[in-house]
């Protein structure tokens, strides 16, 4: 046993040493990305609507569009990115070690993740919450009726603790079935190893449509038991790179607010609105502040689209998921999407 522990300890130390050697110097991520010529973007291993390959092998989704937006900011070309698929256990180490430049992997922003793991969030691109997916044959209408149920969860997520806290507060007893790989959790649920699947509501919508042969035989229960603000992360200590990722997202959100789309962006270059002029670089300065071209936001909108366009085609009414905007609507339409001004 002592030998095993020693070997494990040595492996952990070796991994930490490798991570320290591989990570870019603080403040140098932009230089590293430009020299490489490609943005390395950490995503899920396959999560319909957020990051998954299509039939031709092209990665698409709300999170992938954020990768494309950052590539457009840095290179003026949204195609200059490479997806690095990561499971829940790999994602933070991959960012810390420099295996990826940005983590855009439906990851909840929490105080612990934002302060203790050497990384920091760069905004929120989807407001979510943990929910429950059940077969209709279970004949339950509320999560509070799940006493005695077995519940499938993925290891390495915040869902385990959130569910335990909620169950304790509501005096619901359950048996957790915790599995490492996402697809294996889905398979266990489909095979009947558990009565319930619990994860973020967006994930449940994705699973129901893309993974279940008869999606109409399943229902997402009405309870949302947590706040799960999902967004991109970067390494701590590189403020300029944080700015680039954060403002790439903000540009998409603000473009929607001002009605600037991929279809009308060229026409909007002639707008008299100074806010639109600043977004599109007609009034220069915003790009220079980050060390990129002043057409950075124009390139995002032209090649990727604004936030609303991305939402609708990937997870909204133009997608199989049909998720309502809800909290992800613009601030002036009852939602939480409020971009800081580009000026």
N, C-alpha and C positions, 0 to 999 in steps of 0.2 A: 504493500500500500504506500509506504514511504517513497519507493522508487517511482510509482505511478504519479504521486503528487509532485515529485521533483521534476519529472518529465513534463507534466502539465505546466508547472511554473516556468520551466525553461522555454516552452513553446510560447507562453504568453509574453515573456520578456522579449523573445525573438520577434514576435509579431509587433510589439510596441516599438522595438528598435527599427524594424523595417518601415513602419508607419512614419516614424520621425524622419527617416532618410528620404521617403518618397514624397512627403508633402512639400508643396512649393513654399518658398520663403514668404514670411508675412509681407503683405503689400505687393506681391509679385504675381498674383493669379492672372491678371490681365496680360502681362508679358508672356507668361507660360502658355496661355491659351492661344495668343496670337502667333507665337513661335511654332506651336504644334499645328496650327491651321484648322483646328477642329475643337468644338466645345464638347466635353464629356459630361453627359447628363445622366444622373442616376434616376431610374424610374422603377416601377413595379416589374414583376416578371410577366405581367399580363392582366390588366384590369380594364375591361371594356368601358369606354367613355373617358377614361383618364390617361391610360398608357397601355396600348396593346397593338400588336402588328395586325395589319389587315391581310386579305387573301394574297396580296402581292408581297407581303413581308415588310411593308412600310408602316412605321410606328405612328400612331395617331392618338389623339385624346387631348383633354384639357391641359394636363400636365405637360404633354409633349409640345403643345402650342407655346407653353412658357419657355421650354428649351429652345424652340424656334425663335421666339422673340429675343432671347438673350443673344443667340447667334446673329440675328439681324442687327442688334445693337453693336456688337463687337466687330463683325465682318461686313455688314451691309448685305448679308446673304443668309437667309433663314435656313438654308439647307446644310450649312456647315456645322452640323452637330452629329454626335454619335450617341445612341442610347446604350446605357450600361444597365441591364436588368439586374435588380437586387431584391432579395427577399427581406423580410423584416429584421432578421438577425444581422444581415450584412450591411444594411444601409448606412448606419452611423459610422462604422469603421471605414467604409469606403470613402466617405466624405473626409473624415479626419486624416486619413492616410494620403489623400491626393489622388486616389483612384478615379474620383469624379470631381468636377469643378463646381457643380451645383447638384443638390438633391431635390428633385421635383417628383415626389413619390407619395402622394396623398398622406402626408405626415402631419399629425396634429402638433400645433405649437403649444408647448407647456413650459412652465417656469424652469423645471429641471432640465429639459432639453435645451433651453435657451441660455442656460447659465453654467451647467456643469459638464457638458460634453465637448467643449471646444468648438461649438458651432452656434450660429445665431440665425433666427428666421428673417426672411426678406419680404414679408408681407403675407397676406392671406388671399388665396385664389379660389377657395371654396369653403363656405361656412356649413358645417355638418354636425351630426350628433349620432351617438350610438343607439342602435335600434335592434329589432328582433324579426327574423324571418321564420315563418312556421308553415307547415302544410295546412291547407284548409281542413283536412280530415281530422286535425287535432281539436277542432271546434273550440278554439279560444278566441276571445275578442280583445283581451288585454294581457299585457305582460304580467300583471299581478295574479293571473290565473295559472302561472307556470310553476306552481309549487310542486316539487318532486320531479321536474323535467330534467333531461340531460341536455346540456347546451354546448355546442361546438364553438371553439374559439381558436384563433391563431396565436401561437406563441410569439413572444417578443413585441407585443403591442400593448397599448395602455388599456385595451378592452377588458383584460382579466381583472385588474384592480377596480376599474369603473363598475363592472358587473357585480363584483363582490361587495362593494360599498352600497350599491343600489339594493341588492338583495337583502343585505343586513338591515338597511333602513326600512325596507318594506316587508320584512319577515317572510321572505320567499326563500325556500330551501331548494337547491338544485345540485346537479352533479356536473362539473365541468369536464369536457373532453377537449384537451389542449393538444394541438398538433402543429408541427413546425411549418410545413409548407402549405401555402394558401390553397393550391389545387387539391391537396390531400384533405384539407378541411372540407372543401366543397364535396369531394367524393364521399367522405364519411357522412355528411349530411344527406346526400342523395341516397346513399346505401341504407339509411335508417339507423346509423350508429348513434345518432342524437336526434332529439325532438325539435331542436331550435338551432338556428345559426345566429350568432350575435356579433356584429361589427358595425362600422359606420353605415348610416342609412344609404349613402351613395353606393357603398360597396354591396349592400343588399339588393339595391335596384339593379346593379350591374350583374350580380350573380343570378338573380331571378330571370333576367332577359337572356343572358349569354351562356349560362351554364346548365340551366334546367330544361329538360326536354319538354315539359308541360308547365310553363310559367304560370298559367292561370290556375294551377292546382295549389299555388302558394300565395301567401299574403304577408305584407310587412305590417306588423302591429303598430298602433298609433303612438305608443310611448317613445319619446326620445329622452334618454336618461343622462345625457352629458352634453357639454359643449366641446365640439371637435373642430376648431379652426384649422383648416389644412392649408399648407403653404410651403414654399421653397426654403431651403436652408443653405447657408454657405459657412465656411470656416470663420471662426473669430479671428480678429487681428488684421483683416484686410478690408478697411473701410471703403476703399474705392470699388472693390469687387462687389461688396454689399450694396453700394449705391447703384451699380450697373444692373444687378438682378432686381433690386427693389423698384427702381424707376422704370425698368422695362415692363414690369407688371402694372405699375401706376399709369404708364402711358396708354396701355390697352384699356384700362378702366376709364381714364379721363377722355380718351377718344370717343368711347361710347356716350359719355355724358354730353359731349358737344356734337354728337351726330356725325362724327368722322368715321367713315367705313372704308373697307378695301375697295369698294366700287366707286366712291366719290372723292377719295383722298387727293387725286390730282386736281380735281375741280376746287377742292378746299384750299389748295395752295394760294388761291386768289381771294380767300376770305378776308373781310375787313375786321374780323374779330381778333383782337390781339392775343387772346388765349389760344386760339387755333393757330395763329402765326407762330407762337412760341413752341407749341407742341410739334409743329411740322418743320421747325427750323428756319422759317421765313425770317423771324427775328432770331438771330443767332445767340449762342451762349450756353444753352443747356447741355449740348454735347461736349463742348470744350471743358465744362466743369467736371466731366467724368473721364475726359481723355478719349472721347470717341467723336465720330463725325456728327455735325449738327443735324444731319438728316436721319439720325438714329431712330427716332419715333416714327418718322415717315416710312422708313424701311419696315418697321414692325407692322404698321397698319396696312401698308401696301401688300406685304407678303404673307402676313399671318391673319390680320384683321383685328378689330377691337374686341374687348372682352365679351360683349354680347354676342358677336358673331361666333366666337370660339365656343361659348357656352351652348348656344342653340344647336350648332352642328354636332357637338360631341356628346352632350348629356341632356340637352333641352328638347324642345318639341320637334327639331329636325333630326333627332336621333332615336334609336330604339328605346332608350331609357325613359324619355318623356318626363324628365324631372322639371318641376315647376321652379321658377326663379326664386321665389320665397325670400329668404334672407340674402340671397345672392343677387337680388335686384339692386339697381342703383339707389343711392341714398334718397334721392328725390322721388322715388317710386316705392317707398316703403321698405327698402332693403338696407344692407350694411355696406354695400360697395361704395366707398367714398375715397376717391383718389386725392392725394395731396397735390396741390397745384404746381404745374411746371412753370416756374417763373423765378 
